[in-house]
């Protein structure tokens, strides 16, 4: 049984999660509050003073956000 949880991320959380794929030096402005929310969900973690995507965050990113599936359809 797959115990992974589908995350219903907001558009801003989704965009921040996508931005975390880039190296810290290449990222544009990242909202600290949204980064903190992703850290609380364990989709990101602080690494060297900067938020970085976690393996769990990569998995969620690959699956996509259910809230955004309708936009893509």
ABEGO torsion letter per residue (X at the ends): XBABBBBBBBAAAAAAAAAAABBAAABBBBBAAAAAAAAAAGABBBBGGBBBBBAAAAAAAAAEBAAAAAAAX
